[in-house]
Amino acid sequence: MAFYEYALVAMVVAHWWAVAGANVIGAWDDAHATFYGDMGGGETMQGACGYGNLFEQGYGLETAALSTALFNNGLTCGACYEIMCVNDPAWCLPGTIHVTATNFCPPNYSKPDGNWCNPPLKHFDLSQPMFRKIALYKAGIVPVKYRRVTCQKTGGMKFEIEGNPNWILVLLYNVAGAGDVIDMKVKGPSTGWIQMTRNWGQHWGLSTTLKGQSLSFQVTTSDGRMVQSDNVFPANWQIGQTFEGKQF
């Protein structure tokens, strides 16, 4: 495909999404993308956002590790992006992909000119299957256009309880809408709303003892929207359990 033909395809795709109401959050911006791991995606599990088995949690292989400039110390965990390969007709494939931020691509300051994850560069480290949807494997790294889009998730938000009876840690995942959570509060039947603290990634902690109480949650995403899920945890909740709340 000639470069001008590819550019036309990219423009048509972008226009279609805009007209069809793709729920775009941000404008197109420039970055680069590469991949890590094999086609099975095992190396992409876990990661700096605190998610576990991405297949079980509904993210699958449609994920990305973000460079420092995009990761924002973990505040961007859960955000969704649309990405297309551009300006490299020898390696780019037409079309776009949609991924969720689930990991961090750490900088390597020993290679100031050779690490795409060093600030201030904007970079996406994709799972290999997702990279190969927009570029040839041999390309290794390609220039891309990206933009924030709303996250489309199946079912409600998931609350996984960790920690211990005196210090609970809640992993929040499968968040639709903006996807990235900026505030979380919890309430028992004998308390008011209690502020939780982001511990790391999408882990939110609280040192107040709430064992034996049913728990409700207020979750606020970066676009300012808040969803309240009442009595998500039953009174007999146990460490290690996962419960489903409402959705954006």
Rosetta silent file (secondary structure, phi, psi, omega in degrees, C-alpha in Angstrom):
SEQUENCE: MAFYEYALVAMVVAHWWAVAGANVIGAWDDAHATFYGDMGGGETMQGACGYGNLFEQGYGLETAALSTALFNNGLTCGACYEIMCVNDPAWCLPGTIHVTATNFCPPNYSKPDGNWCNPPLKHFDLSQPMFRKIALYKAGIVPVKYRRVTCQKTGGMKFEIEGNPNWILVLLYNVAGAGDVIDMKVKGPSTGWIQMTRNWGQHWGLSTTLKGQSLSFQVTTSDGRMVQSDNVFPANWQIGQTFEGKQF
SCORE:     score description
SCORE:     0.000 S_00000001
   1 L     0.000  128.816  178.218    0.000    0.000    0.000 S_00000001
   2 L   -66.095  156.535 -175.544    1.400    3.433   -0.980 S_00000001
   3 H   -58.852  -43.551 -177.033    1.959    5.920    1.816 S_00000001
   4 H   -66.584  -29.730  176.793   -0.811    8.264    0.660 S_00000001
   5 H   -68.532  -42.276  178.164   -3.215    5.317    0.494 S_00000001
   6 H   -63.033  -42.442  179.277   -2.327    4.305    4.052 S_00000001
   7 H   -60.864  -38.379  178.877   -2.745    7.887    5.228 S_00000001
   8 H   -65.261  -42.156  177.665   -6.193    7.969    3.616 S_00000001
   9 H   -59.960  -44.989 -179.397   -7.184    4.739    5.375 S_00000001
  10 H   -61.323  -40.652  178.960   -6.017    6.157    8.703 S_00000001
  11 H   -65.375  -40.409  179.751   -8.025    9.331    8.118 S_00000001
  12 H   -64.253  -43.711  178.826  -11.137    7.341    7.232 S_00000001
  13 H   -60.058  -47.236 -179.107  -10.793    5.220   10.378 S_00000001
  14 H   -62.341  -40.707 -179.970  -10.338    8.297   12.548 S_00000001
  15 H   -66.858  -40.459  179.986  -13.318   10.021   10.925 S_00000001
  16 H   -60.570  -44.661  179.864  -15.512    6.940   11.316 S_00000001
  17 H   -62.765  -38.541 -179.445  -14.757    6.738   15.020 S_00000001
  18 H   -67.103  -43.601 -178.158  -15.514   10.419   15.452 S_00000001
  19 H   -70.514  -38.722 -175.829  -18.796   10.218   13.557 S_00000001
  20 H   -76.532   -7.154  179.515  -19.879    6.935   15.133 S_00000001
  21 L    79.823   63.368 -176.992  -19.376    8.314   18.600 S_00000001
  22 L   -78.372    5.892 -179.617  -16.287    6.430   19.791 S_00000001
  23 L    57.370   50.335 -178.515  -16.536    8.220   23.131 S_00000001
  24 E   -72.145  134.245  177.425  -13.174    9.881   22.600 S_00000001
  25 L   -98.086  -37.814 -175.846  -11.639   11.451   25.698 S_00000001
  26 L  -127.689  166.466  178.499   -8.457   12.942   24.213 S_00000001
  27 L   -82.730  163.502  177.113   -7.063   14.277   20.943 S_00000001
  28 L   -65.362  140.213  177.591   -4.593   12.379   18.766 S_00000001
  29 E  -140.489  167.214 -176.530   -0.968   12.698   19.896 S_00000001
  30 E   -95.782  144.259  175.353    2.398   11.290   18.807 S_00000001
  31 E  -160.133 -171.984  171.140    4.277    8.420   20.460 S_00000001
  32 E  -127.798  162.645  178.613    6.160    5.220   19.645 S_00000001
  33 E  -142.890  144.729  171.252    5.248    1.608   20.302 S_00000001
  34 E  -140.289 -160.696 -178.897    7.057   -1.695   20.607 S_00000001
  35 E  -143.122  162.286  172.351    6.207   -4.998   22.343 S_00000001
  36 E  -138.300  150.123 -179.838    7.331   -7.309   25.118 S_00000001
  37 L    86.442  176.792 -179.472    6.738  -10.979   25.683 S_00000001
  38 L   -96.900 -172.507 -176.861    5.682  -13.751   23.316 S_00000001
  39 L   -68.851  -18.512  178.274    2.413  -14.368   21.515 S_00000001
  40 L   -79.961  -19.313  175.715    0.958  -16.044   24.607 S_00000001
  41 L    77.462   11.049 -177.586    1.303  -12.856   26.651 S_00000001
  42 H   -59.220  -35.506 -178.130    2.526  -14.570   29.826 S_00000001
  43 H   -70.538  -12.918 -178.010    5.153  -11.876   30.409 S_00000001
  44 H   -91.645   -4.258 -179.821    2.466   -9.190   30.443 S_00000001
  45 L   -71.824  165.904 -178.351    0.654  -10.583   33.495 S_00000001
  46 L    61.729 -140.127  175.589    0.888   -8.893   36.921 S_00000001
  47 L   107.822  178.131 -168.841    2.737   -5.565   36.647 S_00000001
  48 L   -72.555  -11.072  176.886    2.948   -2.140   38.221 S_00000001
  49 L   -87.689  -10.027  176.766   -0.799   -1.457   38.234 S_00000001
  50 L    91.685   -0.953  176.980   -1.386   -4.350   40.607 S_00000001
  51 L   -69.999  160.689 -177.648   -3.575   -6.428   38.325 S_00000001
  52 L  -106.455 -111.568  177.447   -3.060  -10.181   38.406 S_00000001
  53 L   -79.057  106.259 -173.249   -4.042  -12.667   35.716 S_00000001
  54 L   -66.848  -23.328  175.273   -5.166  -10.327   32.949 S_00000001
  55 L   -70.341  -47.816 -179.366   -7.096  -13.090   31.197 S_00000001
  56 L   -65.539  -31.104 -176.870   -9.143  -13.860   34.296 S_00000001
  57 L   -88.451    0.497  172.914   -9.678  -10.150   34.967 S_00000001
  58 L    93.800    1.515 -179.745  -11.008   -9.473   31.466 S_00000001
  59 L   -88.920  -30.262  179.188   -8.111   -7.526   29.966 S_00000001
  60 L    60.380 -135.121 -179.897   -6.600  -10.382   27.984 S_00000001
  61 L   -98.215   -0.697 -177.694   -3.832   -9.337   25.610 S_00000001
  62 L   -84.759   64.818 -172.781   -5.315   -5.909   24.861 S_00000001
  63 E  -134.980  168.080  177.621   -2.898   -4.215   27.236 S_00000001
  64 E  -152.195  145.704  167.347    0.076   -1.866   27.342 S_00000001
  65 E   -95.674  135.075 -174.385    2.901   -0.841   29.636 S_00000001
  66 E  -104.218  146.689  174.622    3.319    2.943   29.624 S_00000001
  67 L   -71.004  168.778 -177.421    6.472    5.037   29.726 S_00000001
  68 H   -52.304  -41.670 -175.995    7.080    7.456   32.612 S_00000001
  69 H   -64.145  -26.103 -179.061    5.532   10.358   30.698 S_00000001
  70 H  -102.250  -29.583 -174.140    2.223    8.490   30.319 S_00000001
  71 H   -68.328  -34.108  175.341    2.171    6.315   33.449 S_00000001
  72 H    54.670   49.001  178.344    1.960    9.313   35.795 S_00000001
  73 H    55.998   29.011  176.938    3.144    7.368   38.851 S_00000001
  74 H    94.542   -8.342 -179.580    0.345    4.854   38.386 S_00000001
  75 L   -65.566  -22.599 -177.592   -2.521    7.333   38.180 S_00000001
  76 L   -88.037   -3.360  179.191   -3.143    6.285   34.557 S_00000001
  77 L   -54.257  130.238  179.924   -3.648    2.601   35.408 S_00000001
  78 L    95.652  -12.007  178.435   -6.900    1.430   33.842 S_00000001
  79 L   -70.508  152.683 -177.779   -7.040    4.134   31.163 S_00000001
  80 E  -116.075  145.684 -175.516   -7.853    3.021   27.608 S_00000001
  81 E  -134.323  147.770  168.125   -6.191    4.074   24.366 S_00000001
  82 E  -106.374  132.542 -173.339   -6.722    3.792   20.641 S_00000001
  83 E  -133.178  139.149  172.792   -3.436    3.410   18.745 S_00000001
  84 E  -136.234  144.946  175.895   -2.477    3.343   15.059 S_00000001
  85 E   -79.647  135.821 -175.628    0.907    2.952   13.363 S_00000001
  86 L  -139.398  162.656  168.994    1.822    5.949   11.190 S_00000001
  87 L    59.608   20.518  178.717    4.546    7.475    8.996 S_00000001
  88 L  -146.440   70.825 -172.876    6.285    4.170    8.332 S_00000001
  89 L   -61.760  -19.228  179.243    4.600    2.535    5.315 S_00000001
  90 L   -72.556  -24.079 -174.130    7.265   -0.183    5.116 S_00000001
  91 L  -122.458  -22.057 -175.124    6.254   -1.579    8.501 S_00000001
  92 E   -74.986  147.680  171.147    2.799   -0.223    9.405 S_00000001
  93 L  -113.068  148.147 -178.210   -0.439   -2.154    9.001 S_00000001
  94 L   -71.013  158.656  177.037   -3.787   -0.368    8.544 S_00000001
  95 L   100.915  177.723 -178.893   -6.337   -0.052   11.293 S_00000001
  96 L  -129.828  164.043  173.784   -6.258    0.693   15.003 S_00000001
  97 E  -124.855  160.367  175.473   -6.123   -1.222   18.285 S_00000001
  98 E  -123.231  128.210 -177.055   -7.627   -0.530   21.694 S_00000001
  99 E  -134.535  158.923  174.799   -5.639   -1.294   24.845 S_00000001
 100 E  -110.324  138.786  177.498   -5.855   -0.748   28.596 S_00000001
 101 E   -73.099  116.490 -177.659   -2.909    0.549   30.636 S_00000001
 102 E  -127.040   -5.755 -173.411   -1.912   -2.291   32.981 S_00000001
 103 E  -153.108  174.015 -177.818    1.848   -1.921   33.486 S_00000001
 104 E  -118.225  133.436  173.898    4.853    0.419   33.590 S_00000001
 105 L   -98.121  103.973 -171.829    7.725    0.526   31.112 S_00000001
 106 L   -71.908  148.582  176.372   10.651    1.627   33.314 S_00000001
 107 L   -73.573  158.624  174.796   13.270    4.103   32.086 S_00000001
 108 L  -129.092   94.699 -173.550   16.880    3.078   31.612 S_00000001
 109 L   -74.361   -8.075  174.044   19.031    6.106   32.306 S_00000001
 110 L   -75.723  -12.931  177.588   22.204    4.235   31.401 S_00000001
 111 L  -127.531   71.370 -174.987   20.984    4.489   27.806 S_00000001
 112 L   -60.297  -24.652 -179.275   19.745    8.089   27.502 S_00000001
 113 L  -107.691    3.681 -173.523   19.530    7.846   23.710 S_00000001
 114 L  -128.791   11.805  178.801   18.478    4.227   23.447 S_00000001
 115 L  -124.646  115.355 -174.614   15.517    3.655   25.746 S_00000001
 116 L   -72.340  -10.080  179.754   12.113    4.714   24.468 S_00000001
 117 L   -94.071    0.007  176.160   10.646    4.656   27.968 S_00000001
 118 L   -71.109  139.812  174.994   12.931    7.411   29.256 S_00000001
 119 L   -66.232  147.637    9.317   11.173   10.719   29.969 S_00000001
 120 L   -97.837   22.116 -174.473    9.949   12.811   28.318 S_00000001
 121 L   -70.436  141.221  175.817    9.190   10.251   25.590 S_00000001
 122 L   -98.577  121.104 -171.532    5.670    8.902   25.214 S_00000001
 123 E  -145.825  143.575  176.517    5.815    5.187   24.565 S_00000001
 124 E  -117.014  121.197  173.522    3.554    2.112   24.592 S_00000001
 125 E   -98.328  100.796 -172.515    5.047   -1.327   25.279 S_00000001
 126 E   -89.030  161.920  166.440    2.323   -3.561   23.852 S_00000001
 127 E   -66.577  150.884 -176.513    1.720   -7.265   24.112 S_00000001
 128 H   -58.570  -42.230  178.814    3.181   -8.902   21.020 S_00000001
 129 H   -59.845  -36.789 -179.957   -0.213   -9.919   19.547 S_00000001
 130 H   -72.062  -39.588  177.121   -1.471   -6.325   19.766 S_00000001
 131 H   -58.952  -41.501 -175.593    1.711   -4.891   18.233 S_00000001
 132 H   -75.407   -4.101  170.861    1.414   -7.282   15.311 S_00000001
 133 H   -80.880  -23.525 -176.902   -2.079   -5.987   14.567 S_00000001
 134 H  -116.084  -10.483 -178.744   -0.679   -2.554   13.665 S_00000001
 135 E  -154.363  158.193  176.409    2.887   -3.320   12.503 S_00000001
 136 L   -70.913  145.782 -178.075    5.079   -6.095   11.164 S_00000001
 137 H   -53.955  -42.343 -174.909    6.974   -8.094   13.771 S_00000001
 138 H   -68.093  -14.033 -178.564   10.370   -7.213   12.245 S_00000001
 139 H   -64.770  -36.391  178.807    9.734   -3.493   12.692 S_00000001
 140 L    78.183  -60.672  178.245   10.537   -3.750   16.394 S_00000001
 141 L  -143.556  138.802 -176.010    9.492   -0.194   17.159 S_00000001
 142 E  -138.321  152.764  171.748    7.235    2.128   15.164 S_00000001
 143 E   -73.025  142.561 -179.079    5.856    5.674   15.359 S_00000001
 144 E  -136.272  161.342  164.243    2.191    5.783   16.353 S_00000001
 145 E  -107.032  141.931  179.174   -0.707    8.130   16.891 S_00000001
 146 E  -140.981  158.433  172.275   -2.714    7.554   20.049 S_00000001
 147 E  -153.952  151.071  174.764   -5.680    9.017   21.894 S_00000001
 148 E   -71.242  137.777  174.033   -7.597    8.336   25.082 S_00000001
 149 E  -134.052  164.410  177.609  -10.957    6.649   24.584 S_00000001
 150 L   -70.652  147.794  179.869  -13.585    5.398   26.984 S_00000001
 151 E   -85.035  130.841  176.741  -13.123    1.876   28.304 S_00000001
 152 L  -104.672  110.911 -176.756  -15.691   -0.684   27.241 S_00000001
 153 L  -123.096  154.450  177.971  -15.949   -3.413   29.894 S_00000001
 154 L   -97.427  130.134  179.186  -18.296   -6.342   30.482 S_00000001
 155 L    80.548 -172.281 -176.368  -20.083   -6.500   33.835 S_00000001
 156 L   -87.405  175.788  173.799  -19.533   -4.333   36.873 S_00000001
 157 L   -63.100  147.329 -179.754  -16.418   -3.022   38.579 S_00000001
 158 E  -109.582  134.355  179.833  -14.530   -5.707   40.497 S_00000001
 159 E  -118.277  110.724  179.203  -13.355   -5.249   44.090 S_00000001
 160 E  -105.011  121.500 -174.410  -10.747   -7.760   45.280 S_00000001
 161 E   -88.977  126.939  178.201  -10.105   -7.677   49.023 S_00000001
 162 E  -128.230 -168.612  177.611   -6.521   -8.101   50.220 S_00000001
 163 E    87.838 -136.924  179.576   -4.544   -7.173   53.352 S_00000001
 164 E  -148.310  174.867 -175.355   -5.686   -8.360   56.788 S_00000001
 165 L   -58.854  -25.485 -177.843   -8.663   -7.753   59.123 S_00000001
 166 L   -98.386  -11.898 -179.580   -7.081   -4.573   60.507 S_00000001
 167 E  -146.410  101.156 -176.416   -5.719   -3.170   57.252 S_00000001
 168 E   -93.769  146.826  177.018   -7.662   -3.796   54.090 S_00000001
 169 E  -130.289  122.273 -176.018   -6.313   -3.302   50.605 S_00000001
 170 E  -111.270  121.517  172.487   -8.783   -3.301   47.713 S_00000001
 171 E   -88.997  122.322 -179.395   -7.704   -3.969   44.134 S_00000001
 172 E  -106.460  126.164  179.159  -10.129   -2.264   41.770 S_00000001
 173 E  -146.249  176.081 -176.087  -10.330   -3.489   38.177 S_00000001
 174 L    59.178   46.788 -179.205  -12.658   -3.812   35.171 S_00000001
 175 L   -95.252  122.322  179.345  -13.507   -0.117   35.377 S_00000001
 176 L   -87.390 -173.729 -179.478  -15.373    1.278   32.356 S_00000001
 177 E    72.110 -132.915  179.556  -15.672    4.909   31.271 S_00000001
 178 L   -63.990  -31.590  173.927  -12.489    6.898   31.848 S_00000001
 179 L    89.097  -38.630 -177.225  -10.989    3.809   33.466 S_00000001
 180 L   -95.083  124.042 -172.790   -8.421    5.516   35.690 S_00000001
 181 E   -91.834  132.914  179.781   -9.574    5.991   39.280 S_00000001
 182 E  -113.328  -11.435 -179.575   -8.592    9.116   41.216 S_00000001
 183 E  -156.791  145.265  179.664  -10.637    8.692   44.400 S_00000001
 184 E  -148.816  135.080  178.588  -12.249    5.940   46.426 S_00000001
 185 E  -129.467  154.161 -179.338  -14.278    5.941   49.631 S_00000001
 186 E  -130.357  151.995 -178.264  -15.747    3.156   51.739 S_00000001
 187 E  -145.805  133.608  171.863  -18.692    3.046   54.150 S_00000001
 188 L  -104.365  172.790 -178.889  -19.982    0.509   56.630 S_00000001
 189 L   -65.174  -20.513 -179.235  -23.449    0.455   58.245 S_00000001
 190 L  -111.814   15.687 -179.675  -22.014    2.093   61.381 S_00000001
 191 L  -131.237  165.430  166.530  -19.692    4.623   59.706 S_00000001
 192 L   -87.043 -168.996  177.799  -19.842    7.608   57.406 S_00000001
 193 L   -73.324  127.572 -177.551  -17.885    7.695   54.161 S_00000001
 194 E  -110.956  129.895  179.783  -14.193    7.061   54.889 S_00000001
 195 E   -69.345  130.925  173.545  -11.456    8.245   52.551 S_00000001
 196 L   -99.171  159.287 -178.027   -9.248    5.490   51.141 S_00000001
 197 E  -116.080  133.290  176.442   -5.657    6.041   50.022 S_00000001
 198 E   -69.249  115.291 -177.129   -4.157    4.847   46.757 S_00000001
 199 E   -81.600  -53.014  173.044   -1.413    2.515   47.905 S_00000001
 200 E  -166.877  147.874 -177.721    0.056    1.635   44.503 S_00000001
 201 L    52.480 -124.958  175.996   -1.372    1.112   41.039 S_00000001
 202 L  -108.782   34.506  171.184   -5.071    0.441   41.546 S_00000001
 203 E   -96.841  126.001 -179.384   -4.695   -0.797   45.125 S_00000001
 204 E  -118.116  127.819 -172.514   -6.603    1.340   47.616 S_00000001
 205 E  -113.740  162.624  179.355   -5.912    0.952   51.337 S_00000001
 206 E  -157.011  131.815 -178.442   -7.558    1.705   54.662 S_00000001
 207 L   -95.263   -3.251  178.321   -6.288    1.136   58.223 S_00000001
 208 L   -74.582  136.380  179.191   -9.738    1.351   59.871 S_00000001
 209 L   -76.469  118.018 -179.125  -11.094   -1.972   61.158 S_00000001
 210 L  -125.325   14.109 -179.074  -14.268   -2.815   59.228 S_00000001
 211 L   -60.637  137.999  178.311  -14.387   -6.567   59.687 S_00000001
 212 L    87.376    3.195  178.588  -17.907   -7.925   60.146 S_00000001
 213 L  -114.905  144.544  169.186  -19.572   -5.016   58.330 S_00000001
 214 L   -71.396  144.190 -173.287  -21.088   -4.911   54.868 S_00000001
 215 E  -122.699  135.549  174.473  -19.155   -2.371   52.801 S_00000001
 216 E  -112.088  155.925 -176.603  -20.234    0.162   50.189 S_00000001
 217 E  -134.621  143.716  167.678  -17.876    2.076   47.879 S_00000001
 218 E  -112.157  125.055 -178.553  -17.783    5.376   46.009 S_00000001
 219 E  -120.525  127.295  179.869  -15.416    5.324   43.025 S_00000001
 220 E  -118.225  131.231  179.469  -14.458    8.494   41.113 S_00000001
 221 E   -99.777  173.584 -171.090  -12.620    8.454   37.785 S_00000001
 222 L   -65.129  -15.540  177.260  -10.403   11.124   36.204 S_00000001
 223 L   -88.838    5.577  176.810  -13.322   12.686   34.307 S_00000001
 224 L    88.152   -2.154  179.376  -15.008   13.541   37.623 S_00000001
 225 L   -79.112  143.909  179.826  -17.752   10.916   37.396 S_00000001
 226 E  -127.187  135.723  175.326  -18.620    8.969   40.553 S_00000001
 227 E  -121.353  130.334  179.002  -20.390    5.641   40.906 S_00000001
 228 E  -106.203  125.187  178.139  -21.666    4.410   44.262 S_00000001
 229 E  -113.050  112.345 -176.214  -21.982    0.668   44.822 S_00000001
 230 E   -87.125  137.383  174.393  -23.953   -0.161   47.967 S_00000001
 231 E    52.740   45.682  178.184  -23.244   -3.240   50.080 S_00000001
 232 E   -64.730  -46.357  177.341  -20.692   -4.662   47.651 S_00000001
 233 E   -93.776  126.715  173.243  -19.063   -6.689   50.428 S_00000001
 234 L   -70.009  166.007 -176.752  -21.433   -8.763   52.594 S_00000001
 235 L   -62.473  -24.368 -178.084  -20.882   -8.646   56.348 S_00000001
 236 L   -98.390   25.728 -179.530  -19.100  -12.021   56.281 S_00000001
 237 L   -58.465  151.170 -179.553  -16.493  -10.999   53.654 S_00000001
 238 L  -129.730  151.753  175.998  -13.104  -12.672   53.805 S_00000001
 239 L   -58.652  134.651  179.246   -9.615  -11.706   52.641 S_00000001
 240 L   100.102   -8.836 -179.950   -9.011  -12.995   49.109 S_00000001
 241 L   -85.886  157.135  177.723  -12.598  -12.674   47.893 S_00000001
 242 E  -125.486  134.010 -179.994  -13.716  -10.639   44.880 S_00000001
 243 E  -126.914  158.461 -175.888  -17.070   -8.884   44.579 S_00000001
 244 E  -110.662  131.350  177.667  -18.805   -7.025   41.753 S_00000001
 245 L  -108.602 -161.525  177.231  -20.182   -3.501   42.007 S_00000001
 246 L   -76.073 -178.964 -175.548  -21.951   -1.133   39.661 S_00000001
 247 L  -136.807  155.413  176.311  -20.352    0.219   36.497 S_00000001
 248 L   -74.470    0.000    0.000  -19.757    3.557   34.794 S_00000001
